[in-house]
Amino acid sequence: MAVRVPRQARAREKLALVLAAADRLLAADGVEALTTTRVAAEAGVSVGTLYQYLPDRDAITEALGELYLARLEDLMTAFAERAATESWDDPVGLLVDAFAGLYRAEPGFRALWFGRGRTEGTREADLAHKRVMAAGVHRILVAQRLLRDDDEAATVCRTAFLAADAVIQEAFRGDPADAAGLLDQLKVMLRAYLGGLPR
């Protein structure tokens, strides 16, 4: 279910206010808290206003999912742009730490992704997201002269991203304070995998 994004700036601001309220509820009380009544009350708007944009819980969770995935993709884009002009001693460590930091800072994202609130729409969005993120990894590693710019390298980057995504999610499925050990081993694994490939 696609979110109806309003055209007017004031209405877009109201939708952003509603999503921020939903994010707070999700982080505090989980997906079960995302009823239209509670979200509207938390945002300080009427239920009727909420229904104009987000008519039910699925619409709310899918809108939040899009928001969270966009933040991850924006971060990847920013790193890809930097990689074209900078030289990094440890791209793997830099990227793992950055994306782990975003997971750590987004309790609502963790509550949605690791809870029971994912819908068919969020699952489809996640598949598209993974392709975007893998392409970003490819751009970065080519820019850093760690991989060639070809189809095989693109597959390498997709494999590396999917492995990293699974480990980072597992690391933050429990207490984020306990994630360090898995993240350290993820870096070791990725450095060994990428370091042995032709450039």
N, C-alpha and C positions, 0 to 999 in steps of 0.2 A: 504494500500500500504506500503510494508516494505521498509525501507531505506536501500540502498545498502551501507554497511559499508566497506570501502576500507581496504585492507590487509596491505598495506605499511604505515609505520609510517608517512611519509610526507603527504600522501594523507589523512590520518586520521586527521592530524593537520589542513589541509585545510578545511575539512568538519567541524571540530570544529570551525574554524574561520567563516565559512559561517553561522553556527547555532548561534554563538554569535552575528553576524550582524543581523540575522533575529530576534533574541530576542530583540535587541535594537529597531528595527523598530516596532515590535509588541508592546513593552512597550510605545513607543512614539506616534504611530499613529494608532494602532489597526490592526486587521486582514487584512483590505483592503490594508495596506501597503506591504503585503507579496507577491508582484509580483516577478517573477524570475528576472526581470530587476532591480528592486530596491534592492533586496537582493544581487544580484551579484555586483552592484555598491557599496553598503555599505560595502561589504566584500572585495572589491578590486580584484575581480576575473572576468573572462569572463563568459558570460551567458552559453557558451558551457561547461565550467568547472562545473558550477552549475548543468547543466542538467545531468552530469554523475552520480550525487548522488540524486538530488532532482528535478525531471522534471517539477513539477507544484506546485501550492499553497497547494493543499491537502498534497502532500509529505512533504512540508516544515512544515505545521502545525502539521502533525503527528509526524515528527521527533522532533519538539519542545515539543509536548505533551509527548513523550517518555522520553525526557530529564528531564522535570519537574517532572513527576511521579517517575522517578528513584531517583531524589533528595529526595523526600518525603520517598521513601522506604529505601534509604540509612540511612536517619535520624532515621527511625523506627528500622532498624537493629542495629544501634549504641546504641540506648536506650535499646534494648533487651539484648545486650551484657553487658551493664553496670548494668542492673537490676539483672543479675545473680550474681554479686559480691558486690552490694551496697544495702543499706537499705534506702528507701525514705519515708519521713514523709507524703508527699502528691503527690503520683504518678499522680493523675488526673491533678492537677495544673501544674505539671512539663511538662506533655505531651501536654496539651492544649496550654500552653505558647510557647512551642518549635515549635509546628506546626503552630500556629498563627504567630509566628515570621517569619517562612519561607514564608507563604502567604504574610506577610507585605513586605518582602524583594524581592518578585518576581512579579513586575508589569506586566511582559510579561505573566506569568502564569495566573494572574487574567484577563488580556485582552483576552487571548485565552479561558479560561474556562467560562467566563461570557459574551463573545461576541458571534458572529454568525459563528465563524470559526471552530467549532467542526465538525468532519467528522465521518463516520461510524467507521473508524479505531480508532479514538481517543475515541469514546464511548466504543468500545470493550476493548481497553486498560484500560480504567477507571474501567470497571467491574472487570477485572483481578487484577487491582491495589487494589481495595477495599478488595478483598479476601486476598491479601498479607498483607495489613495493619491490617486487623482484626486478622489475625494469629499472627502478631507482638504484638498487644495489649494482646492477650491471653498469649503469652510467657512472657510478662512483668508482668502481674498480677499473673500468676502462680509463677514466680520467686520471686515476692514480697509477696507471701503467702496470696494473697487477694482472689484467686479463686482456685478451684480444677482443675486438669488437666484431664478434661473429655469433652464429646461432648456437654453437657448442658452448661458448662462454655465457650466453643468455640462459641456457639450460643449467649450467653450473650455478649461476646466480639464483635461479629459481629454487634449485635444490638447497643451496645454502640458506636462502631466506626461509623456506618451509621448515628446515631443521631448526633454525634459530627461533622462529615464531613458536614452534611447539615447545621448545625448552623454556623460553621466556614466559609463556603462558603457564607452564607447569611450575616455574619458579614462583610465580605470584598467585598461584591458586590457593596457597595457604597464607601464612603470615609473611608479608613483604620483607620483614626484617631477616627472614631465614633464606632469602633468595641468593645471597652472595656466592655460596658454594657452587650452585648449579650454573650461575652466570660465569664464574671463573672457568669452569670446565667447558662451557660453551665456547668461550674465547679460544681455549687450547684446541678444541676440535676444529673450529673454523679456520684458525691460522694454519693448522696442519693440512687441512683439505685444500684451501686456496693456495697455500705456499708450494704445493707440489704440482700445480697445473702450469701448462705452457703459457708464456706471455706473448 
